[in-house]
Amino acid sequence: MTGWRRPATAVTAALAAAALAGCGSTRAGGTGQPPRPVTLSLATSAGYPDGTWAALVMGGSATDFNNFWQVFVRPAGAQAAWRLATPVGVASNGGIAVAATGGPSLVAALLPSQDLSFSPLSRSTDNGAKWTADGLLDTPLAATPSALAAAPSGGLIALTRSGAAEVASHPGGAWARLATERSVASSPAARSCGLTSLTAAGYTASGAALLAGTCTRGGHAGIFARAAGGGWAATGPALPAALAGRPVAVLQLARTGSAEVALLQAGAGRTASLLGAWSTDNGGSWRLSAPYPLAGAQPRSAAMAGQALGVLLRGADGTTGRAVTVTGPGAAWQALPALPAGTTALPAGAVTLAAGPAGGFELLSARLSKMSVWAASPGGWTRSQVIKVSIPYGSSG
């Protein structure tokens, strides 16, 4: 069961009252124009060495604080099933950010709202079966899917709502300032791209910190690696000539296996395109997918499964119109079958893609207290699993 327990201290009392914000925002823009906001939901998933995790919102009305975000995990193995793996003891009304720290270890951070001014963290060493409260980020975590990142050594980076990047050497460790949006934007590495915001944090396989954001000047994606002597080095990929004049937003960033993977949007509106980007040399060089013309659609939720990317797109009517995937560098985007009936109108946080047990993608959707897993086939989608979750309605009002 996810919800809250009667606190024993003033700190846990404050945590139990948390209501969390649910959608992240990034930016993208048309040529020569300031970027316009693009919302990307915190509903997402990613593969890690021992399995796949996913985050979705369940329950009722967000206005009444009856929407509770949940974490689900499917351990590695072709026969493994999804199971509920949400940290207990804290109301999760708005969002949960998850990062893998190696093997079966995960870290989760909750986004504050209402009167809470900090983000509590929890740690699991067994694929989310048990969680331990593990410190606080004493400022609100940013509401972006890649606001929390973990290094192979256990180090953490957190993007905050104020535009800063904080770093801790290990879960539960003290946080220190790594950079601010302004300090990165004013660095020689970022001046040429016109960095306007930080949208994602990450680590390379060697443990070097990565920060990424939105650039108003076209040509390169705004991905920056922490240099050995301090400062930042621009490592983001150059765009193809057809897109070189467009501003670029890094919508999501993650390390999956031996590769760093990024989801990019070049331009805005009907001329915008999605691209996947992959680096296998610690961010030193990147290879791109073919561009996918959005033609007026907007990315709604993204998932990373090994080197594959999956994106749910919002149509002009505001519903989730379709899903597209790309398998790696140089590949073209492919459309998945039409989404299952009843899932297209779900709130942005209630549906996402996730890695399938035998490759490809599954669809995860949540309605009230029921989470459904859908397996794709050439003929459409088949519901393969249902998980019922006890929702603590009224506990956060």
N, C-alpha and C positions, 0 to 999 in steps of 0.2 A: 504494500500500500504506500502511496505517496501522499504527503500532506505535512502535518506538523505535530510535534509533541509539546506538551506543556513544558516551557523552558525552566531550567534550573538556575540560570544567571541572567543578568540584565542583557548581556550580549546575545544569548540565544533567544531571549524574548524579542529583541529587535529583529533578529533573523527570521523568527517565525512569523513576523508581521510583514515580511517582504512581499511586494507584488512586483513582478518583473516585466520589463519591456520586451516586446517580441520581435520586432523587425529591425533589420539593419538597413543602413542607407549608404550607397556609394554614389559616385557621380560619373556622368559622361556627358559629352557635349558635341555639338556640330563644329565643323571647321571654323576656326577663328572666333568662336563664341565661348563664353564661360560654360563649364559643364552643367548640365541639368541633373537633378537628383534621380537616381535609379534605386528603387528599394529591392533588396534581396533578403528573403526571409531567413531567420535563424533556424528554420526547419531544414536540416541538412544531414549528410552522413559522410563517413569516410572509412576506408579500410585501414587497418593497422596490423602489425605482425600476427596477433593472435585472434583476429576477427574483424568485425565491422560494427561501428556504433552509429546510431541515428537519433535525432532529436525531433520531437513533434509536440504540438500543443493539443490538449484534450480537454473535455469538460464542456462548460457552458459559456456564458457571456463574459467577455473581458470587462465590460462596463461594471459588472457586479463582482469582479475579481473571482469569477468561478472558472477561469481558464487556467489550467495547470500544465506546464511543460513537463514532458517525460523523456527519459533516455531509455533506449532499447539497444540490446547487444545481441549479435549472433556470433558465437565463438567460431573459430576456424573449423572446417570440416564439412564435407558435402552433405552430411545428414543432420547437421546442427540446425536448431530452430531458434527463432528470435525469442527473447525473454525480456521482461521488464527489468531495468537496471538503474532506476532513478535514485539519486541520493535522498535519504529520508531525513526528516527532522526540520525541514525548511520549506515554506510555501514557495511554489515555483510558478507563480502566476504569469510571468511574462517571457522567460527565456533562460536557456541553459547553454553555455559554451563548453565544449568538450575538446580535450587534446590528449593524444596518446604519448606516453613517455617511454615506451619500449616494452616488448613482450606483452604481458597481459595487463599492464599498468595504465590507468587512465586518470586524468584530472578533470574536474568539472567546476565551473564558476557560475554563480547565479547573478543575474543582472538586477540591480536594485530599482525600486520605484517607491511611490508613496513617501513615507518618511525615512526610509533607509538610505544612507549616503555612502555605503561601501558594498563590496562584493565578497560574499563568503565563498571559500573553496573547499572542495572535498577530494579525497584521493582514494583510489581503489587499486589493489594489486592482484585482483582475481577477476578481471573482465566485468567489473561492476556488480559482482555478487554481494560484496560488502563494501561500504564506504566509511571513511574516517574524516571528520572535520579537520581541515588542515590549513588554518590560517585565514587571513582576510587581506583583500586588496582594499586599502583604506580610501579609495576613490571609486566612483562607479565605472564598471567595465563598459566599453563602447558596445553599441548594439549592432555589431557586424559579425558575420559568420566566422571570420578568421581573426577575431579579437584576442583569442587565447592560443598560444603556440607553445610546444614543448620540444626541448632538445633531446637527443638520444641519451645524454648524461643526466637528464631530469631537470635541467634549467627551464625557466618559464619566461615568456614575454606576454604582457597584457597591454592592449590598447585601451585608453581611457576615454571617457566622454569629452574631456577637455582637450583632446588631441595629443596627449603624451603617450610615450611607450615606457612602461615600467618593466624591470627585469628582476628575477629572483634566481639564485643559484640552484635551488631545489624546492620542491613542494613544501610549503610550511616555512620557507626561509624568508628573511627580510627583503622587502622590495626597495629598489633604488631606481633613480631616473636614468633611463638609457638615452632618450632623445625626446624632443617635442616636434610637433608638426612644423613649427617655425624654424627650429634648428636644422631639420633635414632639408626643408625647402630652401634655406639660405646657403646650404653647403654647395661647393662647386659641382658636386655630382648631380644635384637636383635643379640647379638654376636653369639649365638649358631646357628642361622639360616643363617648367612652370607648374611645379607641384602645388596643388591646392588643398589636399587632404590626405591623411593616412587612413587606409581602409583595411589593411591586412598585415599580420605579423607571421613570421615563420622562422624556421631553422634549417640550415643545410644538414646533410648527413654528417659533416665534420663538426657541427655545432656552431657554425657562424650564424649570427643573427641576421634576419632579413626583415625589412620593412617595405611596404608597397602602398601605392595610393593612386590618386587621379592626377593626370598631367594635362594641362590645357594646350600644350604645344605638341603637335603630332610628331611621329617618327619612331619613338621608343616607348615601351611600357615602363612605368615608374616602379621598378624593383631595385632596391638598394641593399647592398651587403655591408655589414660592419667590417671596416678595415682593421688589420691586426694592430696598427698603431693608433686606432681611434679614427673618427670620421667615417665617411660613407663612400662607397664606390658604386657607380651606376652599373648594374648588371642586366637590366631588363632587355628583352629582345627587340630588335628593329622590326617594324611592321613591313609587310610587302608594299611595293611601290604604289599599288592602287589605293592603299589605306594610309600612306605615309603622312598625309596632311591632317589627319584627324586626331583630336584628343583621345586619350586612352585611359580607361578606368580598370584597375585590377579589382575584380569583384570578389575573388576568393583565391586563397593560397594555402597549400598544404604540402607536407612531405609524405609520400606514400611509397613504402619500400625504399628503393635506392634513388628515387627521383623526387625533385621538387616540381609540383604541378600548379599552374595558375590558370584561372579563367579570366579572360580579358574581354572588354567591350570597346570597340573603336567607333567613335562617332555617336550620334544620337538620332532619335526619331526613325523615319522610314529608311534612312541610309545607314543605320548602325549595323555592325557585324559583331558576332561572337568569334573568339579564337581560343583554342587551348594552347598552352605553352608548357614545355617540359625541359628540365635541366637534369643531367646525370653527372655533372662535374662541379657540384657545390655552388651552383648558380653562376658559374663562369661563362657558360654559353647556353643558349636556349634554342629549341626547335619548335616550330609552330605547326598547328593543324591548318587545314584549309579554312578560310573564313566562312561563316554561316550568316547570310543576310537575314536580318530580323524582320525586315519589311513591316515595321510598325509594331511588332510584338515586343514584349519586355521580358527579360529573364526574371523568374519568380523565385526559384529555388534551385540549388546546385548540389551535386553529389560527386564524390571522388572515389573511384574504385580501382586501386592499382594505378595504371597509367590511363585508365578510361575516365571520361567526364560525362556526366548526365545532367541535363538542364530541363526544368519545367518552364514553359513559356506562358505568359499571360497574354490573351488576345485583346482586341479592341473593346470587347464587351466586359472586360475585367475578370473573366473566368480563366482557369488554366486550360489553354486551348490545346497544347500538344507537348510532347516530350521528344528531345533530340539527344543523341549521344555521339561521342567521337572516341576512337580507341587509342589514339596516340599521335606522335609527330607525323606530319605529312598526310594524315588520313582526312577523308571527307566526313562531314556530319551525316548521320543517318536518323531518320524518323522512327520512333517506336510506334507500335499500334495505337489506335485511338484509345484514349484513357477510359477506364471502366465507368459505366453509368453511375452518376451521383458523385463522382470525385471532382469533376471540373469546377463545381461551384463551391467547394469547400474553402474555408479561410486559408490565406497564404501559408500559415504555420502548420496546417493540418495535413499536408501532403508533401511527400518528397520521394526521390528515388534513392535506391541503395544497391550495393553490390549483390548480385545473385550468388548462390552457393556454388554454381557450376559455371561462373562467368556471366557476362551480361548484367542486366539490371532488373531489380524488382521495384514495385511501387508500394509505398507504405502510406496508408491513409487513416485518419482518425475522425470518428464521429461520436460525440459525447464520451462514453466510457469504453468504447470499442475501437481497437486498432486492428486494421486488416492488412495483410500482406498479399500482394498480387504478383503472380509470376507471369512473365510475358511469353507469348508463343506466337507463331506466324498468324494464328487465327484470332488473336486478341489477348485478353488477360484472364487468368483463372485465380480465384481466391484460394491461397494455399495455407493460410493460418489466420487465426483470430485470437487476439489477446484482450481480455477484459480487465480493466484497471479500476480500482476503487478510488473514486474521485472525492476529495474532502470538501464538497460544496459548502459554502458559507464560512469556511475557516479563515478567510482572508479579508472579509468585508469590514 
